[in-house]
Amino acid sequence: MRALHWFRSDLRSIDNTALSAACSKADEGVVALFVISPAEWLAHDVAPVRLSLTLRTLRELSTTLASLNIPLLIAHAAKPADVPRAVLDVARRHNCAELFFNKEYEVNEASRDAATIAAFQDDGRRAHAFTDQSVVEPGDVRTGEGRFFTVFTPFKKALYKHLQAKGGVFTRPAPRKQPATNIRPDPVPETVAGFESAIAPELWPAGEVHAQKRLDTFIAKHIVQYKDRRDLPAQDGTSVLSPYLAIGAISPRQCIAAALAANARSASPFDTGPEGITHWISEVVWREFYIHIVAGFPRVCMHRAFQIGTDRIVWNRNEAHLQAWKQGRTGVPIVDAGMRQLLATGWMHNRVRMVVAMYLTKNLFLDWREGEKHFMRHLVDGFLASNNGGWQWSASTGTDAAPYFRIFNPVSQSTKFDPSGDYIRANVTELASLTADEIHEPWKLPGLVRARLVYPEPLVDLSRSREKAIAAFAALKG
Ligand SMILES: Cc1cc2nc3c(=O)[nH]c(=O)nc-3n(C[C@H](O)[C@H](O)[C@H](O)COP(=O)(O)OP(=O)(O)OC[C@H]3O[C@@H](n4cnc5c(N)ncnc54)[C@H](O)[C@@H]3O)c2cc1C
């Protein structure tokens, strides 16, 4: 049997469940495939910087696969509905009797995969879908009543129990070298029309080898201080592995297994031992939790609030405010620093993501879906489950969300988490000359100093806008 492995958001050769299975089952070789599907990516707001990382990672992957005698082929689909046919055509052309892929759980992706399985079956071929994007198949861990968890902490406890019962987290066997075929790999395009990225590729080195190196360095040098440094955007306190997890250049199993190995001396390495390690594992589990939410509550993929009642909120409509937020010109330095970091690099620190998201949804009272879309269009790590989860948490419309009356004050967040102002200075250069005391609230500077700054006045009064948002939510709950 010759197997076809279909790569999507699992762009690695190591610890790849479906690829590993294809390589051990096939006895007449394995062919690999990636489908270029711009209309699908456009509909899903895939950011050019994310696609740049994807294409560069594919190029590296193609070389690695070639050393295993697995040719990486590239197919094209003009419309999302053409994808199943494009995959089947490759299987027919190269006599691949069985298709292997790792599951994706978003509504459109799941129905595309169901259509592909049906097309293979109708053609007398077989298709196998594997759990790989999350450590545990969504739905395998449930509440005592058999429901999907909707609150993080009990989910995490149940997940740990489930994994401990299995003896830990284990990576998959490396793919076996295949017999040579005479199929030549396709060249991976440099770019795809409409997705040209202005962000320097050097900012996001590509490939699974780089991702693994980043993980190793983080575990060796930073994880122990993670709890103390993770909220400080001016420091390198977090792993910055999210872009690599999003495209699958590294797996959550590899991440958790490496953290558990670093905590091997602890009797219960998931949740006891150095706090930096246990806290980091817990953050990776947030990603897992949001994947389970996407699979269990598909409405979150369809622009609907998780808390159904909150769909009745009448958000403000103010294009000028929305544009100012997108461009980092709100007049609130920490918000502008985050939004400019996003535009300049494709990434934003988690603490600042929460601050800018709360500011958009509570102070400007603009629809979280506008923020979700803008993030997706610019993030190198854009990932529906985590992005939607983060936005709905901030907007108080999601699972386990921030209570509507607990609204971050961006100035207190700024003084607490960027006390020196270095993060603001690095991203809002027109404020670089201000001292740590001045930089968080430039509107309080004496008139003459203020007049010399080319920096906008705040769009809204922070405390009045906060009260209005609380009143709007309270009225809804009432
Ligand atoms: C409004 C908003 C939007 C977000 N959009 C995305 C997104 O599109 N893609 C994305 O990967 N993350 C998103 N996040 C989550 C989080 O901000 C990033 O995962 C994190 O900043 C990535 O940095 P890191 O890799 O250094 O994380 P680390 O702190 O090193 O954490 C390790 C890994 O755990 C996962 N993780 C950490 N925090 C979270 C979290 N709160 N939710 C889900 N997973 C988490 C990530 O995969 C991360 O790479 C969003 C958060 C918010 C508040």
The ligand as an SDF file (V2000), in Angstrom:
LIG
                    3D

 53 58  0  0  0  0  0  0  0  0999 V2000
   -7.1890   38.5840   22.8980 C   0  0  0  0  0  0  0  0  0  0  0  0
   -6.2370   37.4190   22.8070 C   0  0  0  0  0  0  0  0  0  0  0  0
   -5.9870   36.8140   21.5850 C   0  0  0  0  0  0  0  0  0  0  0  0
   -5.1070   35.7110   21.5050 C   0  0  0  0  0  0  0  0  0  0  0  0
   -4.8760   35.1290   20.2770 N   0  0  0  0  0  0  0  0  0  0  0  0
   -4.0610   34.0460   20.1950 C   0  0  0  0  0  0  0  0  0  0  0  0
   -3.8360   33.4050   18.9390 C   0  0  0  0  0  0  0  0  0  0  0  0
   -4.4010   33.7570   17.9010 O   0  0  0  0  0  0  0  0  0  0  0  0
   -2.9610   32.3470   18.9200 N   0  0  0  0  0  0  0  0  0  0  0  0
   -2.3320   31.8930   20.0580 C   0  0  0  0  0  0  0  0  0  0  0  0
   -1.5630   30.9400   19.9770 O   0  0  0  0  0  0  0  0  0  0  0  0
   -2.5680   32.4670   21.2450 N   0  0  0  0  0  0  0  0  0  0  0  0
   -3.4010   33.5340   21.3540 C   0  0  0  0  0  0  0  0  0  0  0  0
   -3.6070   34.1230   22.5730 N   0  0  0  0  0  0  0  0  0  0  0  0
   -3.0110   33.5060   23.7760 C   0  0  0  0  0  0  0  0  0  0  0  0
   -1.6420   34.0470   24.2030 C   0  0  0  0  0  0  0  0  0  0  0  0
   -1.6300   35.4270   24.1990 O   0  0  0  0  0  0  0  0  0  0  0  0
   -0.5200   33.5250   23.3260 C   0  0  0  0  0  0  0  0  0  0  0  0
   -0.6310   32.1380   23.1470 O   0  0  0  0  0  0  0  0  0  0  0  0
    0.8450   33.8260   23.9850 C   0  0  0  0  0  0  0  0  0  0  0  0
    1.0110   35.2040   24.1320 O   0  0  0  0  0  0  0  0  0  0  0  0
    1.9340   33.2450   23.1460 C   0  0  0  0  0  0  0  0  0  0  0  0
    3.1850   33.5810   23.6620 O   0  0  0  0  0  0  0  0  0  0  0  0
    4.2070   32.4530   24.1080 P   0  0  0  0  0  0  0  0  0  0  0  0
    4.3070   31.4310   23.0490 O   0  0  0  0  0  0  0  0  0  0  0  0
    5.4410   33.1660   24.5150 O   0  0  0  0  0  0  0  0  0  0  0  0
    3.4400   31.8440   25.3560 O   0  0  0  0  0  0  0  0  0  0  0  0
    3.9570   31.0980   26.6730 P   0  0  0  0  0  0  0  0  0  0  0  0
    3.5870   31.9810   27.8080 O   0  0  0  0  0  0  0  0  0  0  0  0
    5.3400   30.6370   26.5730 O   0  0  0  0  0  0  0  0  0  0  0  0
    2.9660   29.8470   26.7300 O   0  0  0  0  0  0  0  0  0  0  0  0
    3.2440   28.6260   26.0280 C   0  0  0  0  0  0  0  0  0  0  0  0
    2.1350   28.2890   25.0810 C   0  0  0  0  0  0  0  0  0  0  0  0
    0.9170   28.1040   25.7970 O   0  0  0  0  0  0  0  0  0  0  0  0
   -0.1790   28.5530   25.0160 C   0  0  0  0  0  0  0  0  0  0  0  0
   -0.8450   29.6500   25.7110 N   0  0  0  0  0  0  0  0  0  0  0  0
   -0.3120   30.5140   26.5990 C   0  0  0  0  0  0  0  0  0  0  0  0
   -1.2500   31.3630   27.0440 N   0  0  0  0  0  0  0  0  0  0  0  0
   -2.3960   31.0380   26.4190 C   0  0  0  0  0  0  0  0  0  0  0  0
   -3.7260   31.5430   26.4530 C   0  0  0  0  0  0  0  0  0  0  0  0
   -4.0800   32.5690   27.2470 N   0  0  0  0  0  0  0  0  0  0  0  0
   -4.6500   30.9750   25.6640 N   0  0  0  0  0  0  0  0  0  0  0  0
   -4.3340   29.9250   24.8630 C   0  0  0  0  0  0  0  0  0  0  0  0
   -3.1040   29.4100   24.7920 N   0  0  0  0  0  0  0  0  0  0  0  0
   -2.1480   29.9470   25.5590 C   0  0  0  0  0  0  0  0  0  0  0  0
    0.3900   29.0520   23.6980 C   0  0  0  0  0  0  0  0  0  0  0  0
    0.3040   28.0270   22.7400 O   0  0  0  0  0  0  0  0  0  0  0  0
    1.8420   29.3680   24.0580 C   0  0  0  0  0  0  0  0  0  0  0  0
    2.7070   29.3050   22.9610 O   0  0  0  0  0  0  0  0  0  0  0  0
   -4.4880   35.2280   22.6820 C   0  0  0  0  0  0  0  0  0  0  0  0
   -4.7440   35.8500   23.9140 C   0  0  0  0  0  0  0  0  0  0  0  0
   -5.6050   36.9370   23.9750 C   0  0  0  0  0  0  0  0  0  0  0  0
   -5.8560   37.5820   25.3040 C   0  0  0  0  0  0  0  0  0  0  0  0
  1  2  1  0
  2  3  1  0
  2 52  2  0
  3  4  2  0
  4  5  1  0
  4 50  1  0
  5  6  2  0
  6  7  1  0
  6 13  1  0
  7  8  2  0
  7  9  1  0
  9 10  1  0
 10 11  2  0
 10 12  1  0
 12 13  2  0
 13 14  1  0
 14 15  1  0
 14 50  1  0
 15 16  1  0
 16 17  1  0
 16 18  1  0
 18 19  1  0
 18 20  1  0
 20 21  1  0
 20 22  1  0
 22 23  1  0
 23 24  1  0
 24 25  2  0
 24 26  1  0
 24 27  1  0
 27 28  1  0
 28 29  2  0
 28 30  1  0
 28 31  1  0
 31 32  1  0
 32 33  1  0
 33 34  1  0
 33 48  1  0
 34 35  1  0
 35 36  1  0
 35 46  1  0
 36 37  1  0
 36 45  1  0
 37 38  2  0
 38 39  1  0
 39 40  1  0
 39 45  2  0
 40 41  1  0
 40 42  2  0
 42 43  1  0
 43 44  2  0
 44 45  1  0
 46 47  1  0
 46 48  1  0
 48 49  1  0
 50 51  2  0
 51 52  1  0
 52 53  1  0
M  END
$$$$
